[in-house]
């Protein structure tokens, strides 16, 4: 699949934003995080800013971005439409929570209820985003049991690392949040390795014979369907060399998992403000690594339609 940067940034930014929003809603509303004005303002601005930036970026991949609003009408059958509805609906409790926690400095009661609803909305939205890809049967690398959990794990991972960096920067960090960020990063690494292992061993049952419905012998094209590259080949037929894929996988592991895990482990042993610096570096490094991971997520996927163009 063609890894358009607009979609790569969308899945990375919204995952981190919704992960952070869910943690702020739960921890802030239930009084695990103090209702401090600047802490709340920066935290909510960062979470909602990432979400809005990601959603706006996703429209850049549309042929007619001004018609994006029409996607909301297909929520009965489209995961993309359900994602749009869920993302907008989540802003309602998130706004109520932000007003109570940030502007009024309150926790518990209706603020806690709004925070829990915002966290639930964030989880549902991430699930709908994951199902957009997990529901696509023509792409075997996505249509697997690994895709949806990956979106949830990566959202929890990037969100917890951002939350830890935020709390450490305001000198209110806790060892529990730091441990959560570290464990989530290690869990994300393990899940990514398992996903790659599954995809590398994947045997796609579809071939030119089954795709065309012509049994017997070996089916091959005498003439290509098109004389030049078209939309299908550009979007669905993107190919990446094996050596480049291996290199980018190493970069992904180094930036998204290994370096952040080391920095978070170091933060345990450092006093403030050095722990804050290490935590912020871990968040920045991980976000950059997840951009590479998302690029690979699209680049390594193979669509069945390419069989009609002689691809294997």
Residue, then its C-alpha position, 0 to 999 in steps of 0.5 A: x500500500x502507498x504510505x501517504x504521509x497524511x495517513x501515517x501522521x494521522x494514525x500516529x498523532x491520534x493514537x498518541x492523543x487519544x491515549x493521553x486523553x484517556x489517561x488524563x480523563x481517568x487519572x485527573x477525574x479520579x484525583x490521581x493527578x492534581x487539578x493544577x491549571x497549567x498542568x491541565x491546560x498543557x495536558x489537554x491542549x497536547x492531547x486534543x491538539x494531537x487528535x485535531x492535527x491528526x484528523x485534519x491531516x487525514x483529509x489530505x489524502x482525500x480527492x475532495x476534502x471538502x466532502x469529508x463530512x459525508x463520511x459521517x452518514x455511513x456509520x451503519x456499514x463503514x468503520x471509517x464513518x464510525x471512527x468519524x462519529x466516535x471522534x466527534x462524540x468524544x469531544x463532548x465529554x472531553x470538553x466537559x472534563x476539561x472545563x471542570x478539571x482545568x478551568x474550575x480546578x475540580x475532580x471527582x463527581x461530574x468531572x470524574x464521570x466526564x473523564x471516564x466517558x472521555x476515556x471510554x470514547x478515546x478507546x472506542x475511537x481507537x478501536x474503530x480506527x484499527x477496524x478500518x484496517x483489520x476489516x479489509x480482507x484483501x490485505x492479509x497483513x492487516x486482516x489478522x488478529x494482530x491489527x486491532x490490539x496493536x492500535x490499542x497497545x500503541x495508543x496506550x504506549x504513546x499516551x502513557x509515555x506522553x503522560x509521564x513526560x507531562x507529569x515529570x515536566x511539572x515535577x509531579x511525576x509518579x513511579x507508577x506512571x513511569x513504570x506504566x510507560x516503561x511496561x507499555x513500551x516493552x509490550x508494544x515492542x513484543x507485539x510488534x515483533x510478533x506481528x512481523x513474525x506472523x506477517x513474514x510467515x504468512x502464506x496468502x491463499x489467493x493467487x492469479x488462478x483463484x483471483x480470476x476463478x480460472x482453474x487448471x494450469x497457471x494463469x498469466x496475463x498476456x496484456x496488462x490491464x493498463x499501459x501505464x501506472x494508474x490509481x490502483x497500482x499507485x495506491x495498492x501496488x506500492x513495493x518496498x525492497x526487502x533490504x530497505x524494509x529490514x533497515x526500517x524495522x531496525x530503525x523502528x525498534x531503536x526509536x520507538x521501543x529500545x531508546x524510550x525504554x532505556x530513557x525511561x529506565x534511566x529516569x527512575x534513577x535520576x532526580x528532577x529535572x534530569x528525570x524530566x529531560x529523559x522522559x521528554x526525550x523518550x516521548x519525542x524519540x518514540x513519536x518519531x519511531x512510531x512515524x517510521x513504524x506506521x510508514x512500514x505498516x502501509x508499505x509492507x501491506x500487499x493488496x490482492x488486486x495486484x494479482x491482476x497486474x502480474x504481482x505475486 
